[in-house]
């Protein structure tokens, strides 16, 4: 089973502020109805936020 770096950091209680910010941004992006959009849609969402 592969784990991404953010998941491993959480499991080891490591602090990764940029990872936490990215996760929060992607959560808001998904909650805004963009969950099925292409990965690149995050850039447009971020610029409008």
N, C-alpha and C positions, 0 to 999 in steps of 0.2 A: 504494500500500500504506500503510495507516494504522498508526501505531505509538503505543503508549501511552507516557505520560510515563516510566514506570519503565524500559521498554525503551530509550528514547532516553538516559536517564540512564546506564544500564549501558554503552551503546555509547560514550558520551563520557567514561567513567570518572568521572562525577560521583557524589558521595556523597549518598545519599538514605536516611538511617536509617529514617524512617517507612515508606518504600516497601519497604525490606528487611524490616522487621518484618512488614508486611502480607503480603508474599510468603511469608515463613516460616510465618505463621499459616495462610494458605490452603493451603500445602503440607501441613502437619500435618492440617488439616481434610479434605483430599482423601485422605490416607493413612489416616485413621481411617474411611474408607468413606463419606464424605459428598460425593464428587465429583459425583454425579448429583442431589443435592438442590438446592433453590432457593437462590439467592444469600443470602436472608435467614437461612438456617440457620447462617451463620457467627456470627451474634449469639449464638445459643443455645450453640454450640460454645465461643465465647470466654468466655462467662459461666461455663461449667462447667470451664474449663481452670485 
